Amino acid sequence: MRYLISAAIGLVLATGAWAQHTEPGPPSVAVEKVELQAAARPVGGLMARKMRERGEEPKPTPGTRIEGYLSKPTGDGPFPAVVVLPDCVGLTPFIRETLTAQLAAWGYVTLVLDSWTTRQAEAGCFLNGQEPPGVDRIADAYGGLFYLAGLPMVQRDRVGLLGFATGGVIVLTLAEPQSQSSVVNDKSLGFKTGLAYYPECTALGQVQKAAFPLLILIGREDQRTRAQECEEVARPTGGDGNSIEVQIYPGVKHGFADPHWGAAGSIFGFPAAYDAKAAEDALARAHAFLDRTLKGKPP
């Protein structure tokens, strides 16, 4: 992948070298590249009204074709599943390979979404937090859900979301109970759980009750997405509605879970750094959380 910084259009791609990670990883699993359809978007509001005034019936905007990377546990299943939403910097080796293998080893069919390649958009982040033109990650997330729900090896009512940074923001956005109406969802399928690494937690500011349980993992020294905002939305297990658990790692910066950032990476001018200890603890917490919310295992 090429690394570029373009001040002219405000697009910032990841900086820093790929880190060499020599520790033993999860067992090797087959990862298959697949094509799927992003969810269609309904026409609503003023546009729908104007179309009806012209005698036209509003038709949904079809979703585009996107790519994904699919892995599955050994055996015939059916298994619970996880849709993975990378940060806007794109698919690092950790996201596309290491994490995928780890989730499969835990017993989850895993689909990592690539929202950029088929749209001929280069993965990257705009300074205002927007994605490149044509990228619709909410439609992509639901497209991933619909794709997995159509596989015989998947338990369609046990599909979770896992996102990193901007991908984590999508996880929090879809925790809004009304989010299903943002796409054409004839079968009323929904996500059962959500896990977000270092997201911008203001996405949860207006959510009174989350549509599914959430676990947020973030470093105290994260200057790109502030941990304090995540603390403010935490809601304990056993309270009214679904829980929002927040784990904050003291002294840890943005991007701590991914070796891509090395010891001294940077994004938007904010420091990003891999932290092996925090990454290991977060992975253990993610495993326990997914097993509890998707497999029904006790804490």
N, C-alpha and C positions, 0 to 999 in steps of 0.2 A: 504494500500500500504506500502511496506517496503522501508526504506530509507537506502541507502548504499553509501559509498564512496570507490571507488576502484582505488588506484593510479597505480596499476599494468597495467591496460588496459586504464587508462585515462578516465574512464566513471564516470560522476558525476551525482548522482540523487539529487532530491530536499532535502534540509535540513530545519529543523524547524518544529514546531508543527502545526497541523491544528488549525486554529483560530476558536473560537466560535463566530458566527455572529448572534446576536439576533434581529437586526433591521428587521422590516417587509419587506418582499421581494415581488416579482411580484406574481400575481395569480398563483395558482397551475395548471399545465397542464400535460397531459399524455405524457410521454417520452417512445418511443418504440425503443428497440434495433433492428437494421436491419443489413443485410449483403448486400454488394455490391462489384462490381468488380472495382479494380483500372484500370486506362486506360492502354492500350497496348502501348509499346514503339516501334517505328520503328527501323529497322536496317539501319544504315547509314554509310557514310564515308568509311574508309578503309575496314571495315569488309564486308560491302555490296559489294564492288568491288571484294574482294577476293572470295566471294561466287559466284558471277556471272562468274568469271574466271573459277571456278570449275563446271560451268553449273548448279548451284543451284540458285533458286529464293529466295531472302531474304524475310523472313517472320517476321512479328512483334513479339516481345516478349510479350506474354499475361500478362495482369495484374493479380495480386493475389487477392484472396478474402480478404476483410477487413470488419471490423465492424463499425457501426456508431450509433448515438443516434438521433432519429428523433422526432420532435415535430411540431405541426401545430396549427394555430389559430382556433378559433371556426368558424363554417360555412363551406360552400362547396368550396369557392374560385372561380376561381384560385387566388393564392397569389404569390407575389414575394418571393424569398427564399434567404437564406444565408448559405454558407458552412463555418464551423468554424474549424480552424486549431489551436490546442493547442500548447503550448511550448513543447519542447522535454522532460520536466519533467513529462508529461502525463496529464491525465484528472483529474483535481481537482474537488471537489464538485461545486465550482463556475462555472467552464466551463461546466460541464456535466449537471448541474441541474439549478442553479440560472440564468445564462445567457441564457440558452435555453428557460426557462420559460419567461424571459423578452422579448426576441426577438419574441416569439410566441404571447405574449400580445400586442406587437407593430404591429402585422399583418404579420409576416414572418414565412414561413415554415423554420425550422432550422435543419441542419444536422451537428452534431459534429462528426468529424472523429477520429477513434481510429486506428492509423497506426501500432500498436505494437502487440496486443493480438494474432491475427490469425497468425502472423509471428513468434510467440513464442519469441518475442524480448521484453526485459524489457525496459519500457520507461526510458530514461535518455539521457544525453548530453555528447558527447565526448569533450575533452578539445579543439580540433581543430575545433569545430563547426559541425562536421559530425554526422550523425545519426547512430544507431546500424546497423550492416550488414543486407542487405535485405530490409531495409525501404526506400521507394521511395515516398516522400511526394508530389512531383509534379504530379506523376501518380495518387496518392490518391486524390489530389485536383480536377483533371479533372474527375476522377471516381465519385466523389461526384457531380460534375456538371452534368455528364451524367445521374446519378441515379435520381437526382431531375428533370431533363428535361423530364424524362420518366413518371413522376407522373402527372395524370390529374389535380391535385389540384395546380400545380405549373405553373407559367408563365415562360416558359423556356427561354425567352429573358430578364428576369429580375432576374438574380441570381448574388449575390455578394459574396465576400470573406471577412472573418474576421479572423485575426490571431494574436497570442500572441508570442512575442519574436522570437524564431526560426520559429514559424508558421507565424509570421509577415514577416519574411524574404522571405518565400515562396510567400506571397501576393505580395511583391515588385518584386520578380523575375518574377512572372507571369504578371506583368505590362509591361514587355518587349513585344512589338508587335509580335515578331517572336516566342513567347513561344508556340503558338498553334502547331507549327511544331515538337515540342519535344514529342508529343504523337500522336497516331492514332486518328484523329478527323474528321471522314468522314462527319459529319453534320456541321462542322465549327462552333461549339458552342463556346461561349466565356463568360467570366465574365463581368458584366456591371459596377461593382464598387469594390473598395478594401479599407479595413480599417485595420490598423496595430497598435497594441499596442507595444510600446518599442521594435521595430525591430533594427537590424543592418542595417543602411541606406546605407552602401557601396554597398548593392545589387542594388541600383538604380544609381550607379555612371555612368554607360555607357548608360543609357536609355535617349535618346534624347526627345522622346515623349511617354508618358505613354499610354498604350492601354485603360485605363479606369481611371476615377477620383480616387484620393487617399486621405485618411485622416490618418495622422500619429500622435499618441498620446504618449508623452514621458516625463519623468521627467528630470529636469535640472541636478539633482545629480545622474543620472543613470550612474554608472561606468562600467556596463556590455556592454551597447550599448550607444554610445555617442550622446547626443542631438545635438551637433554642426554639426555633419555629416548630421543629418536630416535637420537642418536649411539650409544647403548648397544646398539641392535638392528641396527646396520649390519653387513652381511656382504658381502665383496667379490665382484665378478664372477670367475668361474672357480673359486670355492671349492666346498665340498660343498653341493649343493642350489642352489635359485634365489637369485640375488643380491638384497640389500636395499640399494639405493643411497640415501644421504642427502646432500642439499645444504643447507648452512646459510648464511644470508646475514647477515653481521655488521651490527649496528645497525638491523636491520629488524624491524618489529613484526608482530603478527597481522593477517591479512587483506590482506597486501601486494599480492596479485594483482588485487584487485577495486577499481575506482574508486569503488564504492559507499561505501567508508569515508572517502573524502576524506583530508585531512591529519591529522585529529584525531577519529576515531570512537571508539566505546567499546562493549564487550559484557561483561556481567557485572562491570562496573567495570574491566575490563582495557583498555588502549589498543589501538586498531586503526587502521592507517593504510595507505593505498595508497602504494606505492613503485614508481615507473615503471621505474627501472633494474633492480630485482630482478624485477619482473613480466616485463620483456622477456627477461631471462636465463632465468628459470624457463620461459617459454613456449618458448624455443629448446631448452632441455633436455628439456621434455616432448615436443616434436616429434621430436627425435632418438631419445628413448627409445621412443616409440610406433612409430616407423618400424623400429627395431631389433627390438622384441619382437612386433610384429604383422605387419610386412611382411618381416621377415628381412633388412633392410638392414644392412650392416656399420657398426660404430661410426664 
